[in-house]
Structures are given as structure tokens and as C-alpha cells.
Amino acid sequence: PASLAQGLNGLAGTTWRQRSGRCPLRARVFVMEGLDSLKISQEKKRYIVELLNPVLEEMVAEAIHHQPKDPMPFMLEWLERKRVNDEDKSLTPEEKDQLSKENQSLQAEIESMKGHLSEVVNMANNESGTHGDDEEEEDDDDDEPPPDFERPMQTKARQSVSAEAYGAWNQKADFVAPVHDKTPEQRARIAKSLEPSFLFSALDSEEMDTVALAFKERTVEADQLVIEQGDDGECMFLIEEGAVECLIKKDGEERVVKACGAGDVFGELALLYNCPRAASVRSTARTTLWELDRETFNRIVKDAAQKKRDTYTEFLKKVPLFANMDSYEMMTIADALKVEVYEGSGNIIIQQGDQGDKFFIVLEGECEARKAFVAGQEPQKVMAHNVGDYFGELALIKNDSRAASVFTAAPTCKVLSMDRRTFKRLCGPIEDILRREARRYDPPERVT
């Protein structure tokens, strides 16, 4: 409407008047006057002036300073950096230290990947021409990359499930995974090592067993190169015993960015994003590895992760808490969620007073929150959690113990969970909403 455009034009104008010397208080009054033509509440006007306008002002100033040819990607990247910086302020010193160590390794991988990203599309387009006739049929799937092939990879590649498209152009024939005999103990150890990874967390028990059987044992001596930076990725590895180090070569100098030991996975990056190896990997001791081929990874692991992403994304779209998130943020959260199943009513999910380490969303069934407002008092029911409701957020946003206990209230309950560190990293955009909604746990008013 014309009134909306007029009000926002007035708002935009105040930014530069403020920069020209207008005092902050008068500038704020001026902005409020510029919004008078809008038929919105005073609360929304204050939101625009106090929260929205400062961010827009800073972002526009940066865009004008750098003058990018295409301002849209620049502004999206700027907002992402600002979000990450704001989230860092809410982390505990221990979390910051842990993230700093992980970021050092990831940053080295990202820097190397940026150098290869421009080559990825060419590799996909030309792959059938660079291999022999024996591999022609295998390479057919890479002849025509989808139009949005590069879109998420440049700034958020680590969080995206796949750089290869899933669609009619990439239909897969029937696939039978290879089988390499193992003892039940070996299969169990492989499955346990893979479970923490979001990629493998989407596998059901049958798929996990198939993947475990597809791993092939390989032993390397100390100081042996397992992966070389820049090579095509044909497999990934799980360390059974021993140790390796990851090295990045930059400006002719090679440096260690990460050390891996028993139970760690490496080499999945090139398979995940269909790009050259981001780092070299060398054994530092005699090491026993489990090797998984590219085709099994693509046909089972990637497919399962994509199905999980699609299912949970559709579910999150129906949850009011996530209504204002864009599709990328929602997919990122979907990737991080894990399902927990509770059989029987009355099972405890979280205990009042315990240290909180997870955030939950009810996927199926019903849960009940109970709280003891005075020590020693019988807990009172404070609310019911139905499908789409969430709980466990207070302990995470306040770095405090659990404010209430939550029990299952249905024969079967399924909840989606997210650990503390992932919650802090991904749920910044909705933290203000969560804080406002915290009053739902306040004690009920007494009737006198």
C-alpha cells in the first residue's frame, strides 16, 4: 500500500539524517513520526525503530561502502556474519573454547574448498569426457547439474546435506551395497561411531546394518598418505584404531589443522559436496581403517539424510515457533534434529533441577510438564505439550537447571531433540520468542 511505502521511505531517510549529525533521541523521534502514516501498533513501531532500523542502517552502510555488483548475496552474507557474532556472545567460556577448536579446523577446510568451488561445475559438466569408456555409464548422472547447484555451497556448505541434486535428472537404478564380512562386535562398533554424525543419524537400523557391512577394512603404516588434497574423493574412512592428522597446503606450506583418533570419521566432505579433497590425511601411527565407497554413501546415506530433511522440514513448517524462519534455516534445523522414542505413559524425559543439555519438540503423542514451586512440594501440572509443542528451552537460553519436569502422557511418544551447542548455533533467530514465552511456566494465579 502507498501508506506503507511512504512510511518506510521516511524511515530510510532518517538513517542518513542521523549519520549527518542529528542526535539519537531526536532521530528516534523523527523515525517515529515517519511511521505515523502506518496503521500499525506502537509496539510494532518501537520494534522497527529500536531493533530493525539499527540493523538495516548498519547493513546498508556496509553495502554502500563495499558497493558489491549484486547486493543481495552480500547482504545475506553480512546478516549471517552478524547472527554468528551475536550468538557467540551468549556462549559460555567452555562452549567458546570448544567451538574455537572446531572452527579452526573447519575454517581451513572452507578456505581450501573456496579455491575449488569454481571448478566443481566444470568437473560435473566435463566428467564424462575426462574418463574412459568403461566409466561412461557411471558418469551419466553428472552430465547436467541443476541450475541451483552452487547456491548453498559458497557460504554454508558445511551445513547443507548435499551438493548433488535429487530430482528426475538424477534417477538411480537398483543398487546392492557390497558386503564385507564382520563380526557382530565390529558391526556394533561401526554403528556406534557413526551415530553422532547428522548424516548417519537418519539411517534406520536396517540401513545402518547395510552400511556397516559395506565398510572394507584397510591397514596403513605410520607416516602413510591416505588422502591427498585436490584429488577426487572416491571413499570416506572410519578409524578403528590408530591416529591420523589432516593437513592443508597453502602458499606452498603444509600445516596440521586437525588430529583424528579411534572412532573419528574423515573424507566424507568430498563425497558430501561432490568436490575435490579439501585436505590431505596422513597416518601418524599404524592405523586400521574402515573404508566406505562413494556409491554406497550416495545411494544410502545421502538419500536417507535427504528424506529425513524433507520429512522434518515439512513438520517444522507447521510449528508456529518456526513460522518466520526462511527455508534454509528450517532445513538446517531439520538436519540437526534427532528422534527419541518413549514407550508407555509416565516416562520421564527431563527432570526438574537437572542440568539442561537438550531442546525438545513433540513429534507424536503427548507430554506433560510438572513443576514444584516450593522445595518438597508435590509437583503441579503446569501445561500439556501436544504435537508441535516444544520444551526444555529455558535451561539452554538461561544457562540454568531445568525449571520443570516433563513426562510422557501417551502410550507412545516421539520427540525431536537438539543438543545445547546446536541449539545455541541454530536457534538464535527465535531466542527472543522463546524468552517471551517463558512466562508460561509461571505459577498459576491463586483464586481468593
Secondary structure by P-SEA (a helix, b strand, c coil): caaaaaaaaaaaaaaaaaaacccaaaaaaaaaaaaccccccaaaaaaaacccaaaaaaaaaaaaaaccccaaaaaaaaaaaaaaaaaaaaccaaaaaaaaaaaaaaaaaaaaaaacccaaaaaaaccccccccccccccccccccccccccccccccccccccccccccccccbbbbbbbbbcaaaaaaaaaaaccccccccccaaaaaaaaaabbbbbbccccccccccccccbbbbbcccbbbbbbbcccbbbbccccccccccccccccccccccbbbbbccbbbbbbbcaaaaaacaaaaaaaaaaaaaaaaaaccccccccaaaaaaaaaabbbbbbcccccccccccccccbbbbbccbbbbbbbccccccccccccccccccccaaaaaaacccccbbbbbcccbbbbbbbcaaaaaaccccaaaaaaaaccccccccccc
